[in-house]
Amino acid sequence: MKKRMEEIFLELEDRGIKVRLRGDNHLEELIVDGQKDERIRDVLNKALKEVQKKVAKKMQGDLGDLGIPGLK
């Protein structure tokens, strides 16, 4: 499923900023006023990855609290 999500793309341009985002929330490209900005792209990808880890951990805890065997 992850592979399929990586194959979905969205490109959006607004007010001089263009982004290309994959379905797995990985920012492929960030262009500001015609210039690629890899530093901001890399920081955003790092932040997205960290928040995804936190969400997964929280969801795992919430599911474990339901008392359903095999979800802890």
Backbone as CSV, one residue per row, in Angstrom:
resi,resn,N_x,N_y,N_z,CA_x,CA_y,CA_z,C_x,C_y,C_z
1,MET,0.816,-1.193,0.000,0.000,0.000,0.000,0.866,1.266,0.000
2,LYS,1.984,1.225,0.755,2.883,2.374,0.785,3.395,2.704,-0.613
3,LYS,3.746,1.695,-1.365,4.245,1.895,-2.727,3.187,2.591,-3.587
4,ARG,1.939,2.185,-3.438,0.858,2.807,-4.216,0.670,4.261,-3.821
5,MET,0.820,4.570,-2.534,0.688,5.946,-2.068,1.817,6.819,-2.619
6,GLU,3.012,6.231,-2.768,4.159,6.966,-3.299,3.981,7.327,-4.772
7,GLU,3.072,6.662,-5.443,2.854,6.896,-6.872,1.775,7.953,-7.147
8,ILE,1.145,8.453,-6.089,0.130,9.495,-6.227,0.807,10.843,-5.985
9,PHE,0.575,11.804,-6.871,1.213,13.113,-6.753,0.184,14.229,-6.841
10,LEU,0.514,15.317,-6.183,-0.263,16.542,-6.288,0.712,17.687,-6.498
11,GLU,0.454,18.492,-7.511,1.243,19.697,-7.728,0.324,20.885,-7.526
12,LEU,0.819,21.863,-6.789,0.025,23.050,-6.503,0.931,24.268,-6.558
13,GLU,0.436,25.314,-7.180,1.196,26.552,-7.263,0.306,27.703,-6.820
14,ASP,0.851,28.534,-5.937,0.091,29.671,-5.443,1.063,30.748,-4.965
15,ARG,0.871,31.942,-5.415,1.641,33.122,-4.996,3.159,32.909,-5.065
16,GLY,3.619,32.327,-6.148,5.049,32.162,-6.366,5.673,30.954,-5.698
17,ILE,4.846,30.118,-5.085,5.343,28.906,-4.433,4.708,27.712,-5.123
18,LYS,5.551,26.774,-5.522,5.078,25.558,-6.181,5.546,24.360,-5.362
19,VAL,4.633,23.430,-5.094,4.970,22.214,-4.370,4.539,21.000,-5.178
20,ARG,5.288,19.930,-4.999,4.933,18.624,-5.561,4.987,17.656,-4.386
21,LEU,3.818,17.106,-4.043,3.664,16.281,-2.860,3.180,14.894,-3.252
22,ARG,3.801,13.867,-2.653,3.373,12.485,-2.896,2.233,12.111,-1.958
23,GLY,1.532,11.066,-2.301,0.417,10.578,-1.506,0.799,10.100,-0.122
24,ASP,2.079,9.807,0.100,2.538,9.403,1.430,3.041,10.603,2.232
25,ASN,2.660,11.807,1.813,3.002,13.077,2.470,4.496,13.400,2.424
26,HIS,5.175,12.953,1.407,6.578,13.313,1.190,6.618,14.455,0.179
27,LEU,7.266,15.545,0.559,7.391,16.696,-0.318,8.522,16.444,-1.305
28,GLU,8.169,16.227,-2.547,9.150,15.936,-3.599,9.912,17.187,-4.027
29,GLU,9.182,18.285,-4.162,9.807,19.483,-4.707,9.136,20.719,-4.129
30,LEU,9.971,21.723,-3.827,9.492,23.005,-3.360,10.226,24.084,-4.142
31,ILE,9.470,24.910,-4.833,10.057,25.995,-5.627,9.435,27.298,-5.151
32,VAL,10.299,28.233,-4.747,9.857,29.544,-4.271,10.390,30.598,-5.230
33,ASP,9.497,31.341,-5.840,9.876,32.380,-6.800,10.848,31.864,-7.864
34,GLY,10.566,30.670,-8.388,11.364,30.090,-9.463,12.641,29.398,-9.028
35,GLN,12.927,29.373,-7.734,14.153,28.756,-7.226,13.809,27.553,-6.346
36,LYS,14.453,26.409,-6.614,14.262,25.239,-5.756,14.846,25.543,-4.386
37,ASP,14.124,25.151,-3.353,14.608,25.352,-1.996,14.637,24.005,-1.284
38,GLU,15.769,23.347,-1.377,15.902,22.005,-0.809,16.005,22.025,0.711
39,ARG,16.511,23.108,1.283,16.626,23.179,2.748,15.246,23.152,3.388
40,ILE,14.352,23.991,2.895,12.998,24.019,3.455,12.295,22.698,3.165
41,ARG,12.461,22.171,1.966,11.855,20.880,1.617,12.316,19.798,2.593
42,ASP,13.608,19.751,2.863,14.152,18.721,3.747,13.633,18.866,5.180
43,VAL,13.546,20.103,5.666,13.041,20.335,7.022,11.567,19.950,7.111
44,LEU,10.795,20.312,6.096,9.375,19.942,6.099,9.198,18.427,6.069
45,ASN,10.001,17.733,5.253,9.911,16.269,5.203,10.286,15.652,6.540
46,LYS,11.288,16.212,7.199,11.693,15.708,8.513,10.557,15.905,9.522
47,ALA,9.943,17.084,9.491,8.839,17.370,10.406,7.650,16.455,10.133
48,LEU,7.328,16.257,8.872,6.215,15.360,8.516,6.475,13.938,8.994
49,LYS,7.700,13.477,8.851,8.046,12.117,9.280,7.912,11.979,10.797
50,GLU,8.384,12.991,11.521,8.310,12.952,12.982,6.863,12.978,13.480
51,VAL,6.038,13.815,12.873,4.645,13.880,13.314,3.905,12.585,12.962
52,GLN,4.256,11.959,11.849,3.643,10.676,11.496,3.994,9.611,12.526
53,LYS,5.234,9.635,13.037,5.646,8.691,14.082,4.840,8.922,15.351
54,LYS,4.665,10.204,15.726,3.906,10.521,16.933,2.448,10.092,16.795
55,VAL,1.867,10.331,15.639,0.478,9.938,15.405,0.352,8.416,15.483
56,ALA,1.278,7.699,14.862,1.231,6.229,14.880,1.344,5.706,16.312
57,LYS,2.232,6.300,17.096,2.412,5.869,18.481,1.139,6.145,19.287
58,LYS,0.556,7.315,19.096,-0.675,7.674,19.806,-1.811,6.743,19.402
59,MET,-1.944,6.484,18.109,-3.004,5.599,17.619,-2.817,4.192,18.187
60,GLN,-1.570,3.731,18.236,-1.293,2.396,18.763,-1.722,2.332,20.233
61,GLY,-1.412,3.389,20.993,-1.828,3.431,22.393,-3.338,3.476,22.536
62,ASP,-3.987,4.292,21.719,-5.447,4.393,21.779,-6.105,3.064,21.422
63,LEU,-5.582,2.388,20.414,-6.141,1.092,20.022,-5.905,0.057,21.118
64,GLY,-4.734,0.137,21.753,-4.434,-0.793,22.852,-5.377,-0.601,24.018
65,ASP,-5.782,0.653,24.236,-6.719,0.951,25.331,-8.097,0.342,25.116
66,LEU,-8.405,-0.034,23.876,-9.706,-0.639,23.600,-9.804,-2.067,24.123
67,GLY,-8.642,-2.667,24.443,-8.641,-4.019,25.003,-8.831,-5.113,23.979
68,ILE,-8.631,-4.807,22.714,-8.765,-5.824,21.676,-7.446,-6.581,21.579
69,PRO,-7.471,-7.905,21.746,-6.242,-8.693,21.705,-5.491,-8.496,20.384
70,GLY,-4.178,-8.409,20.482,-3.339,-8.311,19.295,-3.098,-6.894,18.802
71,LEU,-3.706,-5.894,19.426,-3.525,-4.518,18.984,-2.509,-3.747,19.819
72,LYS,-1.965,-4.355,20.861,-0.962,-3.672,21.681,0.408,-3.823,21.100
